[in-house]
Amino acid sequence: MAGNILGRLGGGPLDGQIIPLTIDDVTQADEELVLPWDAGHLVYRRAGAPENTGEHDGPTTVPYLFDTQM
């Protein structure tokens, strides 16, 4: 079901935030997230393998690290 996979943001203005990803499978996770911010956008890049991918270890999370602000 879409929305059960989360993005975990590291660094930048959104450090520590968890956001829902609108995907059905971790293989669909984008390499880059461009998020609206103030008068521009923030770019976070995928930074590693998905975590908690088992059935009983909590929601699956995909790590992203801050790259730049546009």
C-alpha positions as CSV (number, residue, x, y, z in Angstrom):
1,M,0.0,0.0,0.0
2,A,1.4,3.4,-1.0
3,G,2.5,5.6,2.0
4,N,3.8,2.7,4.2
5,I,7.4,3.6,3.1
6,L,8.9,6.6,4.7
7,G,11.8,8.9,3.8
8,R,14.1,9.9,6.7
9,L,15.8,13.3,6.1
10,G,19.3,14.0,7.4
11,G,21.0,17.4,7.5
12,G,19.7,20.8,6.2
13,P,16.6,22.6,7.4
14,L,14.5,19.4,7.6
15,D,17.1,17.3,9.6
16,G,15.4,14.5,11.5
17,Q,12.1,14.8,9.6
18,I,10.2,11.7,8.5
19,I,8.0,12.0,5.4
20,P,5.7,9.5,3.7
21,L,6.8,8.4,0.2
22,T,4.0,7.8,-2.3
23,I,5.4,4.5,-3.5
24,D,4.4,0.9,-3.3
25,D,7.8,-0.7,-3.2
26,V,11.3,0.4,-2.0
27,T,12.7,-0.2,-5.5
28,Q,10.5,2.8,-6.6
29,A,12.3,5.2,-4.2
30,D,13.7,8.2,-6.0
31,E,17.4,9.0,-5.9
32,E,16.6,12.6,-5.2
33,L,13.8,14.4,-3.4
34,V,13.0,18.0,-4.3
35,L,10.9,19.5,-1.6
36,P,9.3,23.0,-1.5
37,W,10.8,25.3,1.1
38,D,10.2,29.0,1.8
39,A,10.7,30.8,-1.6
40,G,12.6,27.9,-3.2
41,H,13.3,24.2,-2.9
42,L,15.5,21.8,-0.9
43,V,17.2,18.9,-2.5
44,Y,17.9,15.6,-0.6
45,R,19.7,12.7,-2.2
46,R,19.3,9.1,-1.3
47,A,22.0,8.0,1.1
48,G,22.0,4.2,1.6
49,A,19.9,1.2,1.6
50,P,16.3,1.0,2.9
51,E,16.0,0.1,6.6
52,N,13.4,-2.0,8.4
53,T,12.4,-4.0,5.4
54,G,11.2,-7.1,7.3
55,E,7.5,-7.8,8.1
56,H,7.7,-7.1,11.8
57,D,10.5,-4.5,12.3
58,G,8.5,-1.3,11.8
59,P,7.9,0.9,8.8
60,T,10.4,0.8,6.0
61,T,12.5,3.9,5.8
62,V,14.8,5.2,3.0
63,P,17.6,7.6,4.2
64,Y,18.2,10.9,2.4
65,L,20.9,13.5,3.0
66,F,20.6,17.2,2.4
67,D,22.4,18.3,-0.8
68,T,21.5,21.9,-1.6
69,Q,18.9,24.7,-1.5
70,M,17.6,26.2,-4.7
